[in-house]
């Protein structure tokens, strides 16, 4: 992979915007999923305070964060329709599971917040919220890992018809360890982001210490999972492994990611939580962009490039024009949303006390 010189054509610009949108979803929506992970593992005498903090951090913005995933889907559908059709067909089973997880998680979070406050009711919705938060990131990572490994190539109609349902729709993502390793990596990354963010959001030192420890633990788990994923790529996906380990850019990405990880651990140890949050966001971003660079120029490895699967030029031009107008509206709205709900002026526990 990544054997072609980078030329910024319209399809590449649109693909770059898609990765930017996915980056925003990882940093914002991914941290929301990570909050659900720590809701599941809330323990001790202050477990209800931990859950209240998580709900306080997620509550005002969790629906808005999904706009970035919607943008990725719309761009894929509009600008790369053949790829969209192929992916939504070949991966319809895990995609359906992921969508169910997103719906169940959001519904359970809402019902837990506004339904009866009886303990049994709260525990029921809490379990659904937590389990969906654990499942959905894994399946998202499985889908990405399956695409990156080149296990769902475009086939002729006759070749596709010759495969059984299991061979075509189950085995590519379920019968290999690599996609599941990417799924585990995604879950660890989201949990790490959430814990790092919550060290800043926590209102007192005791809760800061809880999520500081969890950020440190999840960082170690993330690094170990990343190493295991790279090792699996070497044996299961040699082409992908080559892209990950050869070339100046690949090693520069690894170096910056490692520097971000070290900075995060140092900042957590020295209780510089704002620095830790920024380092965690940088680490997650470079992991994502490292994957995108490794896969370039393929949109569907091993043989379908971004340019080959792009819509007509006029479609790309109109889409980018609409995107520019939408960005001028969306970004100020997000800034305003975060200023209102993340300014620190809302007292902890106002909504959940």
Number of C-alpha atoms within 10 A of each C-alpha: 19 20 12 9 8 10 9 10 11 16 22 18 14 23 23 15 17 20 18 17 20 23 22 19 21 25 22 23 25 27 28 26 29 27 30 29 25 23 24 19 13 16 13 9 8 13 16 13 18 24 21 20 22 22 22 22 22 21 16 14 18 19 12 12 20 16 16 20 18 14 17 18 16 16 22 20 16 15 24 23 16 17 19 17 12 16 18 15 13 19 20 15 14 21 19 13 15 20 14 15 22 20 13 20 25 18 15 22 24 14 17 21 18 11 13 11 12 8 8 10 13 18 13 13 21 22 18 21 28 23 18 24 29 25 21 26 28 23 26 22 20 28 24 18 23 22 22 25 24 21 20 21 16 19 10 8 8 8 9 13 11 10 11 10 11 11 12 18 18 16 13 20 26 15 12 15 16 26 29 23 23 28 26 25 25 27 28 27 29 30 30 32 31 32 30 32 25 26 27 19 21 21 15 10 10 11 19 21 15 18 24 26 16 20 27 19 16 22 24 16 17 22 16 14 20 20 14 16 22 20 14 19 22 17 11 15 17 13 20 22 20 16 20 24 15 13 13 9 15 18 14 12 20 18 13 15 21 16 15 21 22 17 18 28 22 16 19 23 14 10 15 15 21 17 17 29 24 17 24 28 24 19 24 22 20 19 18 18 17 21 20 18 17 25 25 22 24 23 22 23 23 20 13 16 17 21 16 14 18 23 18 11 12 9 13 20 15 11 16 18 12 11 17 12 10 11 12 10 11 14 11 11 12 14 11 12 15 13 12 13 15 16 9 11 9 12 9 17 13 9 12 13 7
